[in-house]
């Protein structure tokens, strides 16, 4: 053994859970994946399947003697060291604590039982959460352990929708309802997809393992090993994992537990069709009643009731987008002397509307900007040019007309805008062609980008080529 390599973990002398935790630490010390352990065990004349190792290290019960002997040998311990581990295992099985070699006669201290940590990472529930009753009940039914019974498959629910549609608020509200169903803890991570700075799966796994009680120095370096260790930690436990603002499937897959006793709730602007077995729920803008309900909870029922028509104008000019309604409500709450008519008139100026829908760290424009910046360059240009048209909806051929080039490429770019939740499908015309439409605030944002990045001549020629009024 090399002298500059750390000594292997000592044999614990307390209980089965600590013994298994030490076996996990031994694998980290040996720097071996489950596959490498299986290969090395086979070379020693033993049989240590990957599934057996993962299952055994994922429980806190005492392993079989044969497993311990084969495992420590595969980790590279010499025969004398291996005997210490099997002797410690036998002593625990007999109900008598073992004494590790080199232990002093001083009173022993119990190692921290990190496997018993129940993370409680949910942010506070949204106090003025409004509406979404059907959606919340659907998600709860998919993830509630009592309703699922003994289903073996991992339940995954994925909420998707345009920027500002309230995905995070819904997920947080449902997660609090589900907390009692997952007594071993709740993990919550913002993966940064909504701000254009997505976290890597390796970084998230490192944070998850620390939240589950693993010391930073024991966290494996490789992504696959972190994922293995994470799944071992959650094996057999009842933990809810909430992954907010995810960017894509590649970010989510390494973070999925391997056991059906856990549950996963994901939010994303895109539909994550590549996550096998996930239940997908699209979140649209508010119905008018819910938009007015949120506004009344922020500004006060009496104030809104006395100015109901003006309140209706405000939520309409917000496009019933939950984020926009919340910002409008926050502005009114900060100005109790304002009649609602004043804000309605301010929002009536389309060129200033996005400027006005911002308060503190909440802003509709910045929320849309992240989706826009995630597009390819030609997709961004198509988005800008399509925003110049006043029609409520438009045919798919318009994309090829304003962009030029092959119609198939323009059609692909249109679908990319739909996937990014920057464009919606309005329906099918009598000729069987798809028609598309913008949300009102998204169209205003597209026009802003066109004014900033396209020349007057280009904007005018695009409108003329599309044969639609500007």
C-alpha positions as CSV (number, residue, x, y, z in Angstrom):
1,X,0.0,0.0,0.0
2,X,1.3,3.5,-0.9
3,X,2.4,5.5,2.1
4,X,0.9,8.7,0.7
5,X,-2.6,7.2,0.4
6,X,-5.0,7.8,3.4
7,X,-5.6,4.8,5.6
8,X,-8.9,3.0,5.0
9,X,-11.8,3.8,7.3
10,X,-11.6,2.1,10.7
11,X,-14.2,-0.6,11.7
12,X,-17.1,1.0,13.5
13,X,-18.1,-0.5,16.9
14,X,-21.6,0.8,17.5
15,X,-24.5,-0.5,15.5
16,X,-25.6,-1.9,12.1
17,X,-26.3,1.6,10.6
18,X,-22.8,2.8,11.4
19,X,-21.3,-0.4,10.1
20,X,-23.0,0.0,6.7
21,X,-22.0,3.7,6.6
22,X,-18.4,2.6,7.1
23,X,-18.8,0.2,4.2
24,X,-19.9,3.1,2.0
25,X,-17.0,5.1,3.2
26,X,-14.7,2.2,2.3
27,X,-15.9,2.1,-1.3
28,X,-15.3,5.9,-1.5
29,X,-11.8,5.4,-0.1
30,X,-11.2,2.6,-2.7
31,X,-12.4,4.9,-5.5
32,X,-14.4,2.1,-7.1
33,X,-17.7,2.1,-8.9
34,X,-20.2,-0.7,-8.5
35,X,-19.1,-2.1,-11.9
36,X,-15.4,-1.9,-10.9
37,X,-16.2,-3.7,-7.6
38,X,-18.0,-6.5,-9.5
39,X,-15.1,-6.9,-11.9
40,X,-12.5,-7.0,-9.1
41,X,-14.6,-9.4,-7.0
42,X,-14.8,-11.8,-10.0
43,X,-11.1,-11.6,-10.5
44,X,-10.7,-12.8,-6.8
45,X,-13.0,-15.7,-7.5
46,X,-16.1,-14.2,-5.9
47,X,-19.4,-12.9,-7.1
48,X,-20.5,-9.4,-6.1
49,X,-23.3,-8.2,-8.5
50,X,-23.7,-4.5,-8.8
51,X,-27.4,-4.7,-7.8
52,X,-26.6,-6.6,-4.7
53,X,-24.0,-4.1,-3.6
54,X,-26.2,-1.1,-4.3
55,X,-29.1,-2.7,-2.4
56,X,-27.0,-3.8,0.6
57,X,-25.3,-0.4,1.0
58,X,-28.7,1.3,0.6
59,X,-30.0,-0.3,3.8
60,X,-29.1,0.2,7.4
61,X,-29.4,-3.5,8.3
62,X,-26.4,-5.7,9.0
63,X,-25.1,-7.4,5.8
64,X,-24.4,-11.1,5.4
65,X,-20.9,-12.2,6.5
66,X,-20.1,-13.5,3.1
67,X,-21.0,-10.1,1.5
68,X,-18.7,-8.3,4.0
69,X,-15.8,-10.6,3.3
70,X,-16.1,-10.3,-0.5
71,X,-16.7,-6.5,-0.4
72,X,-13.7,-5.5,1.7
73,X,-11.5,-7.9,-0.3
74,X,-12.7,-6.2,-3.5
75,X,-11.9,-2.8,-2.0
76,X,-8.3,-3.9,-1.7
77,X,-7.9,-4.6,2.1
78,X,-5.4,-7.3,3.1
79,X,-6.5,-10.5,4.8
80,X,-5.8,-9.2,8.3
81,X,-7.8,-6.1,7.7
82,X,-10.6,-8.1,6.1
83,X,-10.8,-10.3,9.3
84,X,-11.3,-7.2,11.4
85,X,-14.4,-6.3,9.3
86,X,-15.9,-9.7,9.4
87,X,-15.2,-10.0,13.2
88,X,-16.8,-6.7,13.8
89,X,-19.8,-7.8,11.7
90,X,-20.0,-11.1,13.8
91,X,-19.8,-9.2,17.1
92,X,-22.7,-6.9,16.0
93,X,-24.7,-9.9,14.9
94,X,-24.2,-11.4,18.4
95,X,-25.3,-8.2,20.1
96,X,-21.8,-7.2,21.3
97,X,-20.0,-4.1,20.1
98,X,-16.7,-4.9,18.4
99,X,-13.4,-3.0,19.2
100,X,-11.5,-1.6,16.2
101,X,-7.8,-2.2,16.1
102,X,-5.9,0.7,17.5
103,X,-8.8,1.9,19.6
104,X,-7.8,3.5,22.9
105,X,-9.3,2.7,26.2
106,X,-10.9,6.1,26.4
107,X,-14.7,6.2,26.3
108,X,-15.9,5.8,22.7
109,X,-18.0,8.5,21.1
110,X,-20.8,7.6,18.8
111,X,-20.3,8.7,15.2
112,X,-22.8,11.1,13.8
113,X,-25.8,9.1,12.4
114,X,-25.9,11.0,9.2
115,X,-28.2,8.5,7.5
116,X,-31.0,9.5,9.9
117,X,-31.0,13.1,8.7
118,X,-34.4,14.1,7.3
119,X,-33.7,17.2,5.1
120,X,-36.5,19.9,5.3
121,X,-35.5,22.2,2.4
122,X,-38.9,23.5,1.2
123,X,-39.1,27.3,1.1
124,X,-42.2,28.8,2.8
125,X,-45.5,28.1,1.1
126,X,-47.0,30.9,-0.9
127,X,-49.3,32.7,1.6
128,X,-51.6,34.1,-1.1
129,X,-51.7,31.0,-3.3
130,X,-54.8,31.3,-5.5
131,X,-56.6,28.9,-7.8
132,X,-55.0,26.0,-9.5
133,X,-57.3,23.6,-7.6
134,X,-57.5,21.0,-10.3
135,X,-53.8,21.1,-11.1
136,X,-52.8,20.9,-7.4
137,X,-55.1,17.9,-6.8
138,X,-53.8,16.2,-9.9
139,X,-50.2,16.5,-8.8
140,X,-51.1,15.5,-5.2
141,X,-52.8,12.4,-6.5
142,X,-49.8,11.4,-8.6
143,X,-47.3,11.7,-5.8
144,X,-49.2,11.0,-2.6
145,X,-47.9,7.7,-1.2
146,X,-51.1,6.6,0.4
147,X,-53.0,6.9,-2.9
148,X,-50.3,5.2,-4.8
149,X,-50.3,2.2,-2.5
150,X,-47.3,-0.1,-3.0
151,X,-46.4,0.9,-6.6
152,X,-42.8,0.1,-7.3
153,X,-42.1,2.6,-10.1
154,X,-40.7,6.0,-9.1
155,X,-43.5,8.6,-9.5
156,X,-42.4,11.7,-11.4
157,X,-44.7,14.7,-12.1
158,X,-43.4,17.4,-14.4
159,X,-45.1,20.8,-14.6
160,X,-44.3,23.0,-17.7
161,X,-45.5,26.3,-19.0
162,X,-44.5,29.7,-20.2
163,X,-42.4,32.1,-18.1
164,X,-44.4,33.6,-15.3
165,X,-47.2,31.1,-15.3
166,X,-46.8,30.2,-11.6
167,X,-45.0,26.8,-11.9
168,X,-42.8,27.3,-8.9
169,X,-45.7,28.6,-6.7
170,X,-47.8,25.5,-7.7
171,X,-44.9,23.1,-7.0
172,X,-44.1,24.6,-3.7
173,X,-47.8,24.6,-2.6
174,X,-48.2,20.9,-3.6
175,X,-44.9,20.0,-2.0
176,X,-46.0,21.3,1.4
177,X,-49.3,19.3,1.1
178,X,-47.2,16.2,0.3
179,X,-44.7,16.7,3.2
180,X,-46.5,14.3,5.6
181,X,-46.4,11.6,2.9
182,X,-42.6,11.8,2.8
183,X,-41.5,11.7,6.4
184,X,-37.9,11.1,5.6
185,X,-37.5,14.5,4.2
186,X,-37.9,16.9,1.3
187,X,-35.2,18.1,-1.0
188,X,-35.7,21.3,-3.0
189,X,-33.3,22.7,-5.6
190,X,-33.6,25.6,-8.0
191,X,-31.6,24.3,-11.1
192,X,-31.3,27.8,-12.6
193,X,-33.0,27.2,-15.9
194,X,-35.2,30.2,-15.6
195,X,-32.3,32.6,-15.4
196,X,-30.2,31.2,-18.1
197,X,-27.6,29.8,-15.7
198,X,-28.4,26.1,-15.3
199,X,-26.6,24.2,-12.6
200,X,-24.7,21.1,-13.6
201,X,-26.0,17.8,-12.3
202,X,-22.7,17.1,-10.6
203,X,-22.9,20.3,-8.5
204,X,-26.5,19.6,-7.6
205,X,-25.7,16.0,-6.5
206,X,-22.9,17.3,-4.3
207,X,-25.3,19.7,-2.6
208,X,-27.9,16.9,-2.3
209,X,-25.4,14.6,-0.7
210,X,-24.4,17.2,1.8
211,X,-28.1,17.8,2.6
212,X,-28.4,14.1,3.2
213,X,-25.6,14.2,5.8
214,X,-22.5,13.2,3.8
215,X,-19.3,15.2,4.6
216,X,-17.9,17.1,1.7
217,X,-14.6,15.2,1.8
218,X,-16.5,11.9,1.3
219,X,-18.4,13.0,-1.8
220,X,-17.1,11.1,-4.9
221,X,-15.5,13.1,-7.7
222,X,-17.1,11.5,-10.7
223,X,-20.7,12.3,-11.7
224,X,-21.7,8.6,-12.0
225,X,-20.3,7.8,-8.6
226,X,-22.2,10.8,-7.1
227,X,-25.4,9.6,-8.7
228,X,-24.8,6.0,-7.3
229,X,-24.1,7.3,-3.8
230,X,-27.2,9.6,-4.0
231,X,-29.4,6.7,-4.9
232,X,-27.9,4.5,-2.2
233,X,-28.7,7.2,0.4
234,X,-32.3,7.4,-0.8
235,X,-32.8,3.6,-1.2
236,X,-35.8,2.5,0.8
237,X,-36.4,6.0,2.2
238,X,-39.5,8.2,1.7
239,X,-38.1,11.5,0.4
240,X,-39.7,14.0,-1.9
241,X,-37.4,15.6,-4.4
242,X,-38.4,18.9,-6.0
243,X,-36.4,20.1,-9.0
244,X,-37.4,23.7,-9.8
245,X,-36.6,25.6,-13.0
246,X,-35.0,22.7,-14.8
247,X,-33.6,23.2,-18.3
248,X,-33.8,19.8,-19.8
249,X,-33.8,16.0,-19.4
250,X,-30.0,15.8,-19.2
251,X,-30.1,17.9,-16.0
252,X,-32.9,15.8,-14.4
253,X,-31.9,12.2,-15.1
254,X,-28.9,11.9,-12.7
255,X,-31.1,13.4,-9.9
256,X,-33.8,10.8,-10.1
257,X,-33.8,8.4,-7.1
258,X,-33.8,4.7,-7.9
259,X,-36.6,3.6,-5.6
260,X,-40.4,3.9,-5.8
261,X,-40.6,5.0,-2.1
262,X,-39.5,8.5,-3.2
263,X,-41.3,11.0,-5.3
264,X,-40.1,13.7,-7.8
265,X,-41.8,16.9,-8.7
266,X,-40.2,18.9,-11.6
267,X,-40.9,22.3,-13.1
268,X,-39.6,23.5,-16.5
269,X,-40.6,25.8,-19.3
270,X,-40.2,23.0,-21.7
271,X,-42.1,19.7,-21.8
272,X,-39.6,17.1,-20.6
273,X,-40.8,14.3,-22.9
274,X,-37.6,12.3,-22.5
275,X,-38.2,11.5,-18.8
276,X,-39.7,8.0,-18.9
277,X,-43.0,7.5,-17.1
278,X,-43.4,11.1,-16.1
279,X,-46.8,12.7,-15.8
280,X,-46.8,16.0,-17.7
281,X,-49.0,18.9,-16.6
282,X,-49.2,22.1,-18.7
283,X,-49.8,25.3,-16.8
284,X,-51.8,27.9,-18.7
285,X,-52.5,31.5,-17.7
286,X,-55.1,32.1,-15.0
287,X,-58.8,32.1,-15.8
288,X,-60.2,35.6,-15.2
289,X,-61.7,34.7,-11.8
290,X,-58.4,33.4,-10.5
291,X,-56.5,36.4,-11.8
292,X,-59.0,38.7,-10.0
293,X,-58.8,36.5,-6.9
294,X,-55.0,36.9,-6.7
295,X,-55.2,40.6,-7.2
296,X,-57.8,40.9,-4.4
297,X,-55.7,38.9,-2.0
298,X,-52.8,41.3,-2.6
299,X,-54.5,44.7,-2.7
300,X,-57.5,43.9,-0.4
301,X,-61.0,42.6,-1.2
302,X,-62.8,45.9,-0.4
303,X,-60.5,48.0,-2.6
304,X,-61.0,45.7,-5.5
305,X,-64.7,45.2,-5.0
306,X,-65.3,48.9,-5.3
307,X,-63.3,49.1,-8.5
308,X,-64.1,45.8,-10.2
309,X,-64.2,47.1,-13.8
310,X,-60.8,48.7,-13.4
311,X,-59.5,45.5,-11.8
312,X,-60.7,43.6,-14.9
313,X,-58.8,46.0,-17.2
314,X,-55.6,45.5,-15.2
315,X,-55.7,41.6,-15.3
316,X,-56.6,41.8,-19.0
317,X,-53.6,44.0,-19.7
318,X,-51.5,41.5,-17.7
319,X,-52.7,38.8,-20.1
320,X,-53.9,37.0,-16.9
321,X,-50.3,35.9,-16.5
322,X,-49.8,35.1,-12.8
323,X,-46.4,36.8,-12.5
324,X,-47.7,40.0,-14.2
325,X,-50.8,40.0,-12.0
326,X,-48.6,39.6,-8.9
327,X,-46.4,42.5,-9.9
328,X,-49.4,44.7,-10.7
329,X,-50.9,43.8,-7.2
330,X,-47.6,44.6,-5.5
331,X,-47.4,48.0,-7.2
332,X,-51.0,48.8,-6.1
333,X,-50.4,47.6,-2.5
334,X,-47.4,49.9,-2.3
335,X,-49.6,52.8,-3.4
336,X,-52.8,52.6,-1.3
337,X,-54.0,56.0,-2.4
338,X,-53.9,55.1,-6.1
339,X,-57.3,54.4,-7.7
340,X,-57.1,51.2,-9.8
341,X,-57.9,53.3,-12.8
342,X,-54.5,54.9,-12.7
343,X,-52.6,51.6,-13.1
344,X,-55.0,50.4,-15.7
345,X,-54.3,53.6,-17.8
346,X,-50.5,53.2,-17.3
347,X,-50.7,49.6,-18.5
348,X,-52.7,50.8,-21.5
349,X,-49.5,52.2,-23.1
350,X,-48.2,49.1,-24.8
351,X,-44.7,50.5,-25.3
352,X,-44.3,51.1,-21.6
353,X,-46.3,48.1,-20.3
354,X,-43.3,45.8,-19.7
355,X,-41.5,48.7,-18.0
356,X,-44.4,49.0,-15.6
357,X,-44.7,45.2,-14.9
358,X,-41.6,45.2,-12.7
359,X,-41.2,45.6,-8.9
360,X,-38.3,44.6,-6.7
361,X,-36.8,41.4,-8.1
362,X,-39.9,40.5,-10.0
363,X,-40.1,41.5,-13.7
364,X,-42.0,40.0,-16.6
365,X,-39.4,41.2,-19.1
366,X,-36.4,39.5,-17.4
367,X,-38.4,36.3,-17.1
368,X,-39.1,36.3,-20.9
369,X,-35.5,37.3,-21.7
370,X,-34.1,34.0,-20.3
371,X,-36.3,32.0,-22.7
372,X,-35.4,34.2,-25.6
373,X,-31.6,34.0,-24.9
374,X,-31.9,30.2,-24.9
375,X,-32.9,30.2,-28.6
376,X,-30.6,29.8,-31.5
377,X,-29.7,33.0,-33.4
378,X,-32.1,32.3,-36.4
379,X,-34.9,31.3,-34.0
380,X,-34.4,34.6,-32.2
381,X,-34.7,36.5,-35.4
382,X,-37.9,34.6,-36.4
383,X,-39.4,35.4,-33.0
384,X,-38.6,39.1,-33.4
385,X,-40.1,39.4,-36.9
386,X,-43.2,37.5,-36.1
387,X,-43.9,39.9,-33.3
388,X,-44.4,42.7,-35.9
389,X,-47.7,41.4,-37.1
390,X,-50.9,42.6,-35.5
391,X,-53.1,39.7,-36.4
392,X,-54.4,37.7,-33.4
393,X,-53.0,34.5,-35.0
394,X,-51.1,33.6,-38.1
395,X,-50.5,30.6,-40.5
396,X,-47.3,28.6,-40.4
397,X,-46.2,29.6,-43.9
398,X,-45.7,33.2,-42.6
399,X,-42.4,32.0,-40.9
400,X,-40.9,31.0,-44.2
401,X,-42.1,34.2,-45.9
402,X,-40.4,36.5,-43.3
403,X,-37.3,34.4,-42.7
404,X,-36.5,33.1,-46.2
405,X,-34.9,29.8,-46.8
406,X,-36.4,26.3,-46.9
407,X,-40.0,26.1,-45.5
408,X,-39.0,23.0,-43.5
409,X,-36.3,24.9,-41.6
410,X,-38.8,27.7,-40.8
411,X,-41.3,25.1,-39.6
412,X,-38.6,23.6,-37.3
413,X,-37.9,27.0,-35.9
414,X,-41.6,27.6,-35.3
415,X,-41.8,24.4,-33.3
416,X,-38.7,25.5,-31.3
417,X,-40.6,28.6,-30.3
418,X,-43.5,26.5,-29.2
419,X,-41.3,24.2,-27.2
420,X,-39.8,27.3,-25.5
421,X,-43.3,28.5,-24.6
422,X,-42.8,31.7,-26.5
423,X,-45.4,30.8,-29.1
424,X,-48.7,28.8,-28.8
425,X,-50.7,26.8,-31.3
426,X,-54.0,28.6,-32.0
427,X,-55.6,25.7,-33.9
428,X,-55.9,24.3,-37.4
429,X,-57.3,26.2,-40.4
430,X,-59.8,24.7,-42.9
431,X,-56.9,23.6,-45.1
432,X,-55.4,21.6,-42.3
433,X,-52.5,24.0,-41.6
434,X,-51.5,24.9,-38.1
435,X,-52.0,28.5,-36.9
436,X,-50.0,30.1,-34.2
437,X,-50.4,33.0,-31.7
438,X,-48.4,35.0,-29.2
439,X,-49.4,35.7,-25.6
440,X,-50.0,39.5,-25.5
441,X,-47.0,40.3,-23.3
442,X,-44.7,37.9,-25.3
443,X,-45.7,39.8,-28.5
444,X,-44.8,43.1,-26.8
445,X,-41.4,41.6,-25.8
446,X,-40.8,40.3,-29.4
447,X,-41.5,43.8,-30.8
448,X,-39.1,45.3,-28.3
449,X,-36.4,43.0,-29.5
450,X,-37.2,43.8,-33.1
451,X,-36.9,47.5,-32.5
452,X,-33.6,47.0,-30.7
453,X,-32.0,44.5,-33.2
454,X,-33.7,45.0,-36.6
455,X,-33.4,48.1,-38.9
456,X,-36.5,50.0,-40.0
457,X,-36.0,48.7,-43.5
458,X,-35.7,45.1,-42.4
459,X,-38.9,45.4,-40.2
460,X,-40.8,47.0,-43.0
461,X,-39.7,44.5,-45.7
462,X,-40.5,41.6,-43.4
463,X,-44.1,42.9,-42.9
464,X,-44.5,43.4,-46.7
465,X,-43.2,39.9,-47.5
466,X,-45.6,38.5,-45.0
467,X,-48.4,40.5,-46.6
468,X,-49.9,41.5,-43.3
469,X,-50.4,44.9,-41.7
470,X,-47.7,46.2,-39.3
